[in-house]
Amino acid sequence: MKRTGIIVEYNPFHNGHKYHIEQSRSLCDPDVLIACMSGNFNQRGDISIINKYEKTYAALSHGVDLVIELPYIYTVQNAYVFARSGVKLLQKLGIEELVFGSETGNLEELSKYADLEVDVTRLKELLHDGNSYPKSYGLLAGSLYPNDILAVAYLKALKDTSIKPLCIQRTNEYHSNDLDVIASATAIRNALQQGKDVSMATDISFDEPLFNKDLYPYIRRLLFTMSSEELRGIFLMSEGIENLLKRNAVRYDDYEDFLNASISRRYTRSRIQRILLHLCCHVRTKDVADLKEPDYIRVLGFNAKGRALLKEVREDVNIVTLFKNIPEPYKSIEYRSDLLYASLLKDSNAYIKRQLEGPVICK
């Protein structure tokens, strides 16, 4: 069976994602299209506007055959860790191509960036710290858009593999707030917060959309009650940022005001949001340092083609379909992140019960 992979977040699933799936099938003609998907939290530190099971159903309903979960701890990190971890999981399932989008769509140019020794995900930090970057590549602060950075991270992760990269140019700007047939996820989230109709951009229904601001009361409670020493033990918390966060939590009762006051050249919005999620999930630096590479693949959903592939690889890959079978310590971290998400829902018990059940199955 020919297998093609995509790495996705779907926050939320929209028409641009449908285009990505259609192009992946058109370019590769796979027997099985596999999506490695982030769960209830995303790479840039955002809470997923709909839960991972709803995202899984959307993917399967629009042309994906198998959805696997990228563990929380590898999702809520910088682009390089996110990409490398996703590629490793898809590699276990034997994909031949990885199809991803980017703003430039220029695979040759992006490959040049991927060949540079300096981690491109730290480009802005390095430039702001006064370090120069090879002028021959014309890289300046802000010259790479979010999906270009992810594309470079994917290319770096693919270097020592036989997986072929294929790049699709995005048809809209990542941060655009224009709501159209092909709209950015950012535009859709902003429109939903304003109570606008988003049906032209997505066919997903949003009964109980969640946003980062919903977590702010809990974030403040933790920053009020935890000591600086305790906060320093949280994963990604470093360089005294805990003191700034504590001060700003006292000063601001609005999430956006708090966040904007905390952002700096060194600490981007995404980086701070990732820190705050790890704080809410009580993920410590020690917890992550002790982690071994995951030796399992958690399945969130499949159709008949996906089921056939799982049967084919089961002898060689540790396939997990039930939450209880996730190996420790990953299970503990996943459970905390799922409980955090559930705590924001009106019917948290129903979601917790769903978490303990099997994958989404589509015919």
N, C-alpha and C positions, 0 to 999 in steps of 0.2 A: 504493500500500500504506500503510495506516494504521500508524504506528509509535509505540510507547509505550516509555519508558525507565525503568529502575531502576538505582540505584547501590548496589553490594553488596560485602560482604566474605566472608561465609560461613565464619566461623572458630569452629566448623564449620557446615556446612549443617544446619538442623534444622527441626522442624515449624512453627516460627514463620515461617521463610523460605518454606515451602510455602504458608502462609496469605497472605503478602505477594504471592507470584506469583498465587495464585488470585484475590485481591482486585483485583490490577492488571488481570487479564484481565476480571473481572466488571465493574469500573467503566468500563473504557476500550474493551473489545472490539477489541483491536488485531489487525491482520493479522500483525504481527511484534512480539514482545516482546524488547527488547534490554537486556541486563545489562552495565553497565560495572563491572568487578570488579577489586578489588585483587588482586595476585598472591600471592607467597609471604610478604609482610610486610604488616602492616595499619596503618591510620591512627593507632592509639594506640600504635604501636611494638611490637606483638606479632608474634611469628613465627607463621605460619599452621600450624595443627595438622596439616593435610594440604596437599599441594602444589596448585598452581593448576590442574593438569590434572584432578586428582580433583575439585576444586571445580567446574570447568567441566562435567565429566560429570554431576555432581549437579544443576547448574542446568538443563542440557539435558534431563535425565531427569524433571524436575519442572515443565516448562512454559515454560522460556525457549527462544527460537528462535536467538538470537545472543549470544555472549559476547565482549566486547572487553576488553582489559586497560588499566587505568589505570596509567601508568608508575610505577615504584618511587618516583622522586623527587617525584612529586605525591601519591603515596599516603601516604608517611611524612612528613606535615606536619600543620599545624593543620587544624581542620575547614573553615575558610574556603577554604584552598588546595585541599584534597581535593575539596570540593563544586564549586568553580568549575571545576576541571580536568575533573571527571567530566561536568559539564553541557556544557562546550565540546565534548568528544568526542561526546557523544550528539547535540548540536546539529548536528554535521557529518553525522550520519546521518538528520537530519530528523525527530526525534521531535516529537510533538504534545503529549504529557503526560509529566510525571515523577511517579512515585508513590513516596512514601517513608513510613516510619513515624515516630512520635514517641510519647513517653510521654503527653503531654496530648491529642494528637489534635485540638487546637483550632487550625485553620488561621488563623482571624481573629486570635487572640491572638498566634500565632507571627509573623504578618505585621507586627504592631505592633513586635515586637522587631527584625524585619528592616529596618524603616524607620529605626531609630535609626542615627545616624552612627557611633557607637562600635562597633568590631568586637566582637560578642558573644562571640567565641571567647577574647577576653582579659578577659572580665568578672571572673573571680576574681582575676586578677593586679591589675587596676585597683582593685578594692575593697580588696584586701589592702594596696595601696600608699597607701591613704587617699583615693582619689578617690571622689566621690559619683556615683550614677547616678540618672537621672530617677525620683523617687519615685512619680510618677503611674503608672508601669508596675509598681510593686511588686516590682522585681527585687532580690533579695538574694543574697548568695553561696550557691551551692549550690542555688538555686531552679530552675535548668534542668538537666534530666537529660541524659545524653550524646546521646541521639537527638533531644531537643528542640534541643540546640545544633546538631546536624547539620541538622535541619529548617530552622532559622533560616539556616544557611549556604546551604542549597539555595535558599531563598527569595531571599536576597541575590543569588545567582548567576543566578537566573531573571529578575531585574528588567528587564533590557534585551532580553529575548527574547519570543517569542510562545508559548513553552511554558507549558502550563497545569499548575500544581502540584496534586497531590491527596495528601491526608494520611490515613494509616491509623493508628488508635490501637493501640499495642502492647498485647498481652494479658498481659504479664508485666513485672516490674521488671527493668531492665537488669542490675543487680548482684545480683539474687536468686540464692541458692545452692540454691533448692528445685528438685529434679529431678522434673519432671512431664511430661505429654504435651506441653505448651507450656512449655519451659524456656529460660532465657537461655543464650547461648553461654558466658557465664562459668561457669554452673552445670555445663554439660557438660564444659568443660575441667577444672574442679576435680575433677569426679567421675572423669574419665579418669586424672588424676594419682593418684587414690586407688585406682585399679583397679576402680572400680564399673561396673556394667552401665548403659549409657545408651540402650539400644534403645527405651525408651518415648518418648524425646525426639527421636531421629534414626534414620534407616534407613541411615546411612553407617557403613561399617566402618573401623576404625582399626588398621591393621597396624603402623604405626610413627609414632605421634603425636609431634610435636615441641613443645617448650615453651621459653620465653625462658631458663629456667635452663640449658638445654643450651648456650647461647652463652657462659655466664659464664666458663669457663676461657679462652676466646679474648679476651673483653673484658678480663679481668685481665692477660693477657699484653701486650695493647696498652697498657693504662694503666701497667703496670710499666716498659715499655721505651721509650715515646714521651715526649719532653720536653713540658713545658707549652707551649712555643712551638709545637711541632708540633700538639699537641691543639687549640690555639686556632684553627688553620686549618680544623678540621673543621666542616662545616655544622651550624648551630644551637648550636655550642659558644660560649658567651659569658659575660660578667660574672664570670669567675673560677671557673665551675663545674668547669673541668678540674682545678683544684687539689683541690677537694673530692672529686671522683671518684677521683683518684689516691690520696688519703689513705684513702678508704673501701675501695678495692680491696686495700690492704695490711691493713686491719683485719679485713675480713670475707671468709671463704671460702665463705659461703652467699649465693646470689644475692638472696634476699628480704631478708636482713639488710642487705646492701649497698645495695639499693634503698631500703629504709625509712629508712636513715641518710642517704640523699642527698635524699630528698623534703623540700620546704619549701613555704612559701606561694607563693613565686615559681616553684619548679620542681615541677610535678606529676609523678605517676608516668608519665603518658603522654609528657610532654615529655622526661623523662630517658631513657625507653626509645627515643624517636625519635633522640635524640642518640647513644645507644649503637649503634643500627643504622647510622647514618651513619658512626660510627667504624669499625665492623666492615667496612663496604663502602668505606672510605677515600674518602668523598664530601667534597670540600672546598667551602668557601664560594665560592671562585673558580669551581669547576666549575658551580655552580648559577647564579651571577651571569651567566655567559657563555651560558647556555641560551636558545635561542629557543623560542617556542611550538611544540609538536610539530605537524608537518604530515602526520602519518600516523596510522592506526588499526591497532593490532595485534589480529588476530583469534585468539582462543583456541579457539573452537569454534562449531559451527552445526549446524542441521538443514536440511531441505529449504527451509523458509520463510526461514531465515537466509541460505542460499545464494542464493536468488532475490533477496533484498534486496541482497546484496553485488554481484551482477551488475548490478543496477539503478544502483548508486551508483558503480561502479568508475571511470567516466570522470571523475567530479567529486571523488572522494576517493582519497587514496593508501592503498590497502588493503594491509596487510602480513600475510602468512600464514606466512612463514618467518623465523626469527630473523635470518638473514644479511642480510635486506633492511631491518631496522630502521636508520634513519639514525643516523649519529654526531652528537653524542656520546652520544645516548640508548643506543645499543647497548652501549657500553662500560660504562655505569652498570648497565644491566640484566644484563649478563654477570657483573659482579662480585657483584651481589645474588644471582643464581642460583647462582654458585659457592659463595657463603657458605651458602646453603640446602643445596646438595648436600653440602657438607662434613660436615653433621650426619647424613646418611643412611648406612645400612649399605652400600648399593650406590650410591655417588655417581656412578660412571661411567654407570650405567644412566639416572640422572636427567639428567645432562649430555647424553647422547645423545638423550633424549626432548626436551630443550629445543631441539635443533637440527632436530627434525622438524616436521611440519605440525600444524594444529589438530585438536582432537577433533571427530569427525563422528558425529552421531547421525541415524538415519533417522526 
